[in-house]
Amino acid sequence: MKIRFSDRLGGEKKKIRQFENREKMLRQKLFKEERRTRSHRLIVRGAVFESIVPEAKGMTNEESATFLRLALTRQTVLIPYAFCIFSL
């Protein structure tokens, strides 16, 4: 029994579509895993920040960002002084 060329070609096209769909699924899975890893990292770093600076729990996002910028751009940061800025 001979298999016609068109039947064989149709089967090969089907395999190609299956491989493309599998690739798409794997890319989506990778994206989700990367996103989950990033979210976890951000949560952990935020928790570390709050454990080091307990007052951060009461700060707004902008105040937290300003505090971190001050802390990272100055060689010495006086924490009480930084909190005086936010109470103005």
N, CA, C and O atoms as a printed pandas DataFrame, in Angstrom:
     atom_number atom_name residue_name chain_id  residue_number  x_coord  y_coord  z_coord
0              1         N          MET        A               1    0.835   -1.177    0.000
1              2        CA          MET        A               1    0.000    0.000    0.000
2              3         C          MET        A               1    0.879    1.239    0.000
3              4         O          MET        A               1    1.742    1.399    0.863
4              5         N          LYS        A               2    0.661    2.102   -0.957
5              6        CA          LYS        A               2    1.432    3.327   -1.060
6              7         C          LYS        A               2    0.697    4.469   -0.367
7              8         O          LYS        A               2   -0.527    4.576   -0.432
8              9         N          ILE        A               3    1.476    5.316    0.297
9             10        CA          ILE        A               3    0.911    6.514    0.918
10            11         C          ILE        A               3    1.110    7.662   -0.060
11            12         O          ILE        A               3    2.214    7.904   -0.550
12            13         N          ARG        A               4    0.037    8.348   -0.327
13            14        CA          ARG        A               4    0.142    9.451   -1.272
14            15         C          ARG        A               4    0.949   10.580   -0.662
15            16         O          ARG        A               4    0.967   10.779    0.552
16            17         N          PHE        A               5    1.613   11.308   -1.535
17            18        CA          PHE        A               5    2.458   12.422   -1.115
18            19         C          PHE        A               5    1.643   13.478   -0.376
19            20         O          PHE        A               5    2.103   14.018    0.630
20            21         N          SER        A               6    0.452   13.777   -0.856
21            22        CA          SER        A               6   -0.378   14.811   -0.227
22            23         C          SER        A               6   -0.792   14.390    1.189
23            24         O          SER        A               6   -0.870   15.230    2.086
24            25         N          ASP        A               7   -1.055   13.105    1.391
25            26        CA          ASP        A               7   -1.393   12.621    2.735
26            27         C          ASP        A               7   -0.196   12.749    3.672
27            28         O          ASP        A               7   -0.326   13.150    4.829
28            29         N          ARG        A               8    0.950   12.401    3.149
29            30        CA          ARG        A               8    2.176   12.483    3.958
30            31         C          ARG        A               8    2.485   13.936    4.299
31            32         O          ARG        A               8    2.870   14.249    5.426
32            33         N          LEU        A               9    2.311   14.831    3.308
33            34        CA          LEU        A               9    2.558   16.250    3.527
34            35         C          LEU        A               9    1.596   16.804    4.582
35            36         O          LEU        A               9    1.995   17.602    5.429
36            37         N          GLY        A              10    0.342   16.383    4.529
37            38        CA          GLY        A              10   -0.640   16.821    5.525
38            39         C          GLY        A              10   -0.247   16.385    6.921
39            40         O          GLY        A              10   -0.403   17.141    7.880
40            41         N          GLY        A              11    0.266   15.161    7.041
41            42        CA          GLY        A              11    0.712   14.664    8.342
42            43         C          GLY        A              11    1.906   15.446    8.865
43            44         O          GLY        A              11    2.005   15.706   10.064
44            45         N          GLU        A              12    2.807   15.821    7.974
45            46        CA          GLU        A              12    3.990   16.587    8.376
46            47         C          GLU        A              12    3.592   17.999    8.804
47            48         O          GLU        A              12    4.156   18.546    9.752
48            49         N          LYS        A              13    2.626   18.583    8.107
49            50        CA          LYS        A              13    2.145   19.909    8.495
50            51         C          LYS        A              13    1.495   19.860    9.872
51            52         O          LYS        A              13    1.646   20.783   10.672
52            53         N          LYS        A              14    0.779   18.786   10.139
53            54        CA          LYS        A              14    0.146   18.619   11.447
54            55         C          LYS        A              14    1.209   18.541   12.542
55            56         O          LYS        A              14    1.055   19.139   13.607
56            57         N          LYS        A              15    2.286   17.802   12.276
57            58        CA          LYS        A              15    3.378   17.701   13.250
58            59         C          LYS        A              15    4.013   19.059   13.490
59            60         O          LYS        A              15    4.336   19.405   14.627
60            61         N          ILE        A              16    4.194   19.828   12.427
61            62        CA          ILE        A              16    4.779   21.163   12.567
62            63         C          ILE        A              16    3.892   22.034   13.447
63            64         O          ILE        A              16    4.395   22.729   14.330
64            65         N          ARG        A              17    2.559   22.007   13.219
65            66        CA          ARG        A              17    1.630   22.783   14.050
66            67         C          ARG        A              17    1.698   22.341   15.508
67            68         O          ARG        A              17    1.644   23.170   16.417
68            69         N          GLN        A              18    1.816   21.039   15.727
69            70        CA          GLN        A              18    1.907   20.528   17.103
70            71         C          GLN        A              18    3.178   21.025   17.779
71            72         O          GLN        A              18    3.152   21.417   18.946
72            73         N          PHE        A              19    4.294   21.008   17.047
73            74        CA          PHE        A              19    5.553   21.504   17.611
74            75         C          PHE        A              19    5.474   23.007   17.882
75            76         O          PHE        A              19    5.984   23.482   18.896
76            77         N          GLU        A              20    4.844   23.748   16.990
77            78        CA          GLU        A              20    4.698   25.191   17.203
78            79         C          GLU        A              20    3.833   25.474   18.420
79            80         O          GLU        A              20    4.146   26.364   19.211
80            81         N          ASN        A              21    2.742   24.721   18.576
81            82        CA          ASN        A              21    1.879   24.897   19.749
82            83         C          ASN        A              21    2.617   24.530   21.027
83            84         O          ASN        A              21    2.476   25.205   22.047
84            85         N          ARG        A              22    3.395   23.471   20.973
85            86        CA          ARG        A              22    4.182   23.057   22.144
86            87         C          ARG        A              22    5.199   24.131   22.513
87            88         O          ARG        A              22    5.400   24.428   23.690
88            89         N          GLU        A              23    5.837   24.709   21.499
89            90        CA          GLU        A              23    6.795   25.790   21.743
90            91         C          GLU        A              23    6.099   26.982   22.403
91            92         O          GLU        A              23    6.627   27.573   23.345
92            93         N          LYS        A              24    4.909   27.329   21.901
93            94        CA          LYS        A              24    4.141   28.440   22.472
94            95         C          LYS        A              24    3.803   28.169   23.931
95            96         O          LYS        A              24    3.932   29.057   24.774
96            97         N          MET        A              25    3.377   26.961   24.231
97            98        CA          MET        A              25    3.038   26.594   25.611
98            99         C          MET        A              25    4.268   26.680   26.515
99           100         O          MET        A              25    4.178   27.159   27.646
100          101         N          LEU        A              26    5.409   26.219   26.020
101          102        CA          LEU        A              26    6.631   26.265   26.823
102          103         C          LEU        A              26    7.084   27.702   27.068
103          104         O          LEU        A              26    7.561   28.032   28.154
104          105         N          ARG        A              27    6.935   28.556   26.053
105          106        CA          ARG        A              27    7.282   29.972   26.235
106          107         C          ARG        A              27    6.373   30.619   27.291
107          108         O          ARG        A              27    6.846   31.386   28.129
108          109         N          GLN        A              28    5.078   30.311   27.249
109          110        CA          GLN        A              28    4.148   30.847   28.245
110          111         C          GLN        A              28    4.496   30.353   29.646
111          112         O          GLN        A              28    4.438   31.110   30.616
112          113         N          LYS        A              29    4.852   29.091   29.738
113          114        CA          LYS        A              29    5.224   28.516   31.034
114          115         C          LYS        A              29    6.488   29.195   31.572
115          116         O          LYS        A              29    6.577   29.498   32.762
116          117         N          LEU        A              30    7.454   29.429   30.696
117          118        CA          LEU        A              30    8.683   30.098   31.093
118          119         C          LEU        A              30    8.386   31.518   31.556
119          120         O          LEU        A              30    8.921   31.961   32.572
120          121         N          PHE        A              31    7.537   32.238   30.820
121          122        CA          PHE        A              31    7.173   33.600   31.194
122          123         C          PHE        A              31    6.521   33.629   32.577
123          124         O          PHE        A              31    6.856   34.472   33.409
124          125         N          LYS        A              32    5.588   32.704   32.818
125          126        CA          LYS        A              32    4.919   32.643   34.120
126          127         C          LYS        A              32    5.916   32.358   35.238
127          128         O          LYS        A              32    5.835   32.952   36.313
128          129         N          GLU        A              33    6.854   31.452   34.984
129          130        CA          GLU        A              33    7.856   31.108   36.004
130          131         C          GLU        A              33    8.764   32.301   36.283
131          132         O          GLU        A              33    9.087   32.574   37.439
132          133         N          GLU        A              34    9.178   33.012   35.237
133          134        CA          GLU        A              34   10.017   34.197   35.434
134          135         C          GLU        A              34    9.255   35.263   36.214
135          136         O          GLU        A              34    9.824   35.926   37.081
136          137         N          ARG        A              35    7.980   35.428   35.911
137          138        CA          ARG        A              35    7.148   36.410   36.605
138          139         C          ARG        A              35    6.974   36.032   38.070
139          140         O          ARG        A              35    7.049   36.891   38.948
140          141         N          ARG        A              36    6.743   34.753   38.336
141          142        CA          ARG        A              36    6.592   34.281   39.714
142          143         C          ARG        A              36    7.886   34.507   40.504
143          144         O          ARG        A              36    7.854   34.935   41.658
144          145         N          THR        A              37    9.019   34.213   39.867
145          146        CA          THR        A              37   10.309   34.399   40.519
146          147         C          THR        A              37   10.546   35.871   40.835
147          148         O          THR        A              37   11.023   36.206   41.919
148          149         N          ARG        A              38   10.212   36.754   39.889
149          150        CA          ARG        A              38   10.389   38.188   40.107
150          151         C          ARG        A              38    9.482   38.670   41.238
151          152         O          ARG        A              38    9.923   39.427   42.103
152          153         N          SER        A              39    8.239   38.247   41.241
153          154        CA          SER        A              39    7.300   38.650   42.296
154          155         C          SER        A              39    7.805   38.209   43.661
155          156         O          SER        A              39    7.755   38.972   44.625
156          157         N          HIS        A              40    8.289   36.984   43.740
157          158        CA          HIS        A              40    8.814   36.471   45.007
158          159         C          HIS        A              40   10.010   37.314   45.469
159          160         O          HIS        A              40   10.109   37.673   46.642
160          161         N          ARG        A              41   10.904   37.621   44.544
161          162        CA          ARG        A              41   12.090   38.422   44.880
162          163         C          ARG        A              41   11.684   39.797   45.404
163          164         O          ARG        A              41   12.244   40.273   46.392
164          165         N          LEU        A              42   10.716   40.436   44.749
165          166        CA          LEU        A              42   10.271   41.760   45.181
166          167         C          LEU        A              42    9.620   41.712   46.559
167          168         O          LEU        A              42    9.833   42.604   47.380
168          169         N          ILE        A              43    8.838   40.689   46.811
169          170        CA          ILE        A              43    8.201   40.542   48.119
170          171         C          ILE        A              43    9.246   40.346   49.209
171          172         O          ILE        A              43    9.171   40.967   50.270
172          173         N          VAL        A              44   10.218   39.482   48.943
173          174        CA          VAL        A              44   11.264   39.226   49.937
174          175         C          VAL        A              44   12.064   40.492   50.205
175          176         O          VAL        A              44   12.361   40.800   51.359
176          177         N          ARG        A              45   12.415   41.226   49.165
177          178        CA          ARG        A              45   13.201   42.454   49.361
178          179         C          ARG        A              45   12.399   43.511   50.108
179          180         O          ARG        A              45   12.952   44.244   50.928
180          181         N          GLY        A              46   11.108   43.595   49.835
181          182        CA          GLY        A              46   10.269   44.528   50.581
182          183         C          GLY        A              46   10.185   44.150   52.050
183          184         O          GLY        A              46   10.191   45.016   52.925
184          185         N          ALA        A              47   10.106   42.862   52.311
185          186        CA          ALA        A              47   10.067   42.392   53.703
186          187         C          ALA        A              47   11.380   42.688   54.419
187          188         O          ALA        A              47   11.380   43.063   55.592
188          189         N          VAL        A              48   12.478   42.522   53.727
189          190        CA          VAL        A              48   13.785   42.837   54.320
190          191         C          VAL        A              48   13.853   44.328   54.645
191          192         O          VAL        A              48   14.291   44.716   55.728
192          193         N          PHE        A              49   13.418   45.159   53.702
193          194        CA          PHE        A              49   13.407   46.610   53.927
194          195         C          PHE        A              49   12.576   46.963   55.156
195          196         O          PHE        A              49   13.015   47.751   55.994
196          197         N          GLU        A              50   11.379   46.386   55.271
197          198        CA          GLU        A              50   10.521   46.682   56.418
198          199         C          GLU        A              50   11.101   46.139   57.719
199          200         O          GLU        A              50   10.868   46.711   58.784
200          201         N          SER        A              51   11.848   45.051   57.648
201          202        CA          SER        A              51   12.439   44.524   58.887
202          203         C          SER        A              51   13.606   45.395   59.346
203          204         O          SER        A              51   13.868   45.505   60.544
204          205         N          ILE        A              52   14.298   46.007   58.401
205          206        CA          ILE        A              52   15.422   46.879   58.761
206          207         C          ILE        A              52   14.919   48.258   59.174
207          208         O          ILE        A              52   15.453   48.864   60.103
208          209         N          VAL        A              53   13.898   48.750   58.488
209          210        CA          VAL        A              53   13.327   50.070   58.769
210          211         C          VAL        A              53   11.848   49.865   59.107
211          212         O          VAL        A              53   10.996   49.990   58.228
212          213         N          PRO        A              54   11.534   49.554   60.358
213          214        CA          PRO        A              54   10.144   49.282   60.732
214          215         C          PRO        A              54    9.191   50.434   60.406
215          216         O          PRO        A              54    8.004   50.217   60.165
216          217         N          GLU        A              55    9.719   51.655   60.401
217          218        CA          GLU        A              55    8.874   52.817   60.095
218          219         C          GLU        A              55    8.385   52.796   58.649
219          220         O          GLU        A              55    7.455   53.521   58.295
220          221         N          ALA        A              56    9.005   51.974   57.825
221          222        CA          ALA        A              56    8.635   51.903   56.409
222          223         C          ALA        A              56    7.191   51.439   56.220
223          224         O          ALA        A              56    6.568   51.731   55.200
224          225         N          LYS        A              57    6.664   50.714   57.208
225          226        CA          LYS        A              57    5.282   50.236   57.091
226          227         C          LYS        A              57    4.294   51.395   56.992
227          228         O          LYS        A              57    3.246   51.273   56.359
228          229         N          GLY        A              58    4.632   52.510   57.618
229          230        CA          GLY        A              58    3.753   53.672   57.593
230          231         C          GLY        A              58    4.055   54.648   56.472
231          232         O          GLY        A              58    3.356   55.650   56.324
232          233         N          MET        A              59    5.076   54.376   55.683
233          234        CA          MET        A              59    5.456   55.280   54.590
234          235         C          MET        A              59    4.640   55.003   53.331
235          236         O          MET        A              59    4.177   53.887   53.097
236          237         N          THR        A              60    4.484   56.035   52.545
237          238        CA          THR        A              60    3.893   55.841   51.225
238          239         C          THR        A              60    4.972   55.269   50.305
239          240         O          THR        A              60    6.148   55.223   50.668
240          241         N          ASN        A              61    4.568   54.843   49.132
241          242        CA          ASN        A              61    5.555   54.326   48.170
242          243         C          ASN        A              61    6.571   55.405   47.809
243          244         O          ASN        A              61    7.763   55.125   47.682
244          245         N          GLU        A              62    6.098   56.633   47.646
245          246        CA          GLU        A              62    7.005   57.723   47.293
246          247         C          GLU        A              62    7.992   57.994   48.421
247          248         O          GLU        A              62    9.177   58.211   48.168
248          249         N          GLU        A              63    7.519   57.985   49.653
249          250        CA          GLU        A              63    8.406   58.204   50.800
250          251         C          GLU        A              63    9.443   57.088   50.910
251          252         O          GLU        A              63   10.611   57.351   51.196
252          253         N          SER        A              64    9.024   55.853   50.686
253          254        CA          SER        A              64    9.963   54.728   50.728
254          255         C          SER        A              64   11.028   54.875   49.651
255          256         O          SER        A              64   12.210   54.635   49.900
256          257         N          ALA        A              65   10.610   55.266   48.466
257          258        CA          ALA        A              65   11.568   55.439   47.366
258          259         C          ALA        A              65   12.542   56.567   47.683
259          260         O          ALA        A              65   13.741   56.439   47.433
260          261         N          THR        A              66   12.042   57.666   48.227
261          262        CA          THR        A              66   12.908   58.787   48.594
262          263         C          THR        A              66   13.900   58.365   49.672
263          264         O          THR        A              66   15.086   58.685   49.596
264          265         N          PHE        A              67   13.408   57.649   50.667
265          266        CA          PHE        A              67   14.279   57.172   51.738
266          267         C          PHE        A              67   15.399   56.295   51.177
267          268         O          PHE        A              67   16.566   56.470   51.529
268          269         N          LEU        A              68   15.043   55.362   50.315
269          270        CA          LEU        A              68   16.052   54.477   49.741
270          271         C          LEU        A              68   17.046   55.245   48.880
271          272         O          LEU        A              68   18.246   54.976   48.915
272          273         N          ARG        A              69   16.540   56.204   48.106
273          274        CA          ARG        A              69   17.463   57.025   47.293
274          275         C          ARG        A              69   18.447   57.767   48.183
275          276         O          ARG        A              69   19.643   57.813   47.895
276          277         N          LEU        A              70   17.939   58.350   49.267
277          278        CA          LEU        A              70   18.821   59.054   50.200
278          279         C          LEU        A              70   19.842   58.095   50.803
279          280         O          LEU        A              70   21.029   58.410   50.886
280          281         N          ALA        A              71   19.381   56.951   51.214
281          282        CA          ALA        A              71   20.261   55.981   51.865
282          283         C          ALA        A              71   21.332   55.463   50.908
283          284         O          ALA        A              71   22.460   55.193   51.322
284          285         N          LEU        A              72   20.988   55.326   49.651
285          286        CA          LEU        A              72   21.937   54.747   48.693
286          287         C          LEU        A              72   22.833   55.771   48.023
287          288         O          LEU        A              72   23.847   55.403   47.431
288          289         N          THR        A              73   22.484   57.054   48.101
289          290        CA          THR        A              73   23.314   58.063   47.446
290          291         C          THR        A              73   24.177   58.838   48.420
291          292         O          THR        A              73   25.081   59.561   48.000
292          293         N          ARG        A              74   23.926   58.708   49.682
293          294        CA          ARG        A              74   24.733   59.382   50.709
294          295         C          ARG        A              74   25.631   58.355   51.376
295          296         O          ARG        A              74   25.261   57.191   51.530
296          297         N          GLN        A              75   26.818   58.804   51.769
297          298        CA          GLN        A              75   27.714   57.876   52.472
298          299         C          GLN        A              75   27.193   57.615   53.878
299          300         O          GLN        A              75   27.268   56.488   54.368
300          301         N          THR        A              76   26.680   58.621   54.513
301          302        CA          THR        A              76   26.085   58.430   55.835
302          303         C          THR        A              76   24.694   59.053   55.815
303          304         O          THR        A              76   24.508   60.182   55.361
304          305         N          VAL        A              77   23.759   58.322   56.298
305          306        CA          VAL        A              77   22.382   58.820   56.377
306          307         C          VAL        A              77   21.951   58.722   57.828
307          308         O          VAL        A              77   22.054   57.672   58.461
308          309         N          LEU        A              78   21.470   59.834   58.332
309          310        CA          LEU        A              78   20.944   59.832   59.690
310          311         C          LEU        A              78   19.466   59.487   59.588
311          312         O          LEU        A              78   18.666   60.280   59.089
312          313         N          ILE        A              79   19.110   58.306   60.062
313          314        CA          ILE        A              79   17.737   57.837   59.925
314          315         C          ILE        A              79   16.750   58.796   60.596
315          316         O          ILE        A              79   15.711   59.086   60.004
316          317         N          PRO        A              80   17.021   59.295   61.794
317          318        CA          PRO        A              80   16.058   60.244   62.376
318          319         C          PRO        A              80   15.878   61.476   61.491
319          320         O          PRO        A              80   14.768   61.997   61.379
320          321         N          TYR        A              81   16.961   61.950   60.860
321          322        CA          TYR        A              81   16.866   63.105   59.973
322          323         C          TYR        A              81   15.978   62.780   58.776
323          324         O          TYR        A              81   15.163   63.601   58.356
324          325         N          ALA        A              82   16.139   61.595   58.239
325          326        CA          ALA        A              82   15.331   61.190   57.088
326          327         C          ALA        A              82   13.848   61.181   57.451
327          328         O          ALA        A              82   13.011   61.566   56.635
328          329         N          PHE        A              83   13.519   60.752   58.651
329          330        CA          PHE        A              83   12.119   60.721   59.052
330          331         C          PHE        A              83   11.597   62.129   59.346
331          332         O          PHE        A              83   10.398   62.382   59.231
332          333         N          CYS        A              84   12.493   63.042   59.726
333          334        CA          CYS        A              84   12.061   64.430   59.909
334          335         C          CYS        A              84   11.608   65.019   58.579
335          336         O          CYS        A              84   10.684   65.831   58.546
336          337         N          ILE        A              85   12.244   64.622   57.494
337          338        CA          ILE        A              85   11.870   65.103   56.167
338          339         C          ILE        A              85   10.424   64.730   55.877
339          340         O          ILE        A              85    9.666   65.540   55.344
340          341         N          PHE        A              86   10.040   63.511   56.225
341          342        CA          PHE        A              86    8.698   63.031   55.911
342          343         C          PHE        A              86    7.633   63.642   56.809
343          344         O          PHE        A              86    6.453   63.645   56.456
344          345         N          SER        A              87    8.035   64.160   57.963
345          346        CA          SER        A              87    7.036   64.730   58.871
346          347         C          SER        A              87    6.791   66.213   58.601
347          348         O          SER        A              87    5.974   66.831   59.283
348          349         N          LEU        A              88    7.489   66.801   57.608
349          350        CA          LEU        A              88    7.295   68.223   57.289
350          351         C          LEU        A              88    5.968   68.492   56.667
351          352         O          LEU        A              88    5.659   69.639   56.342
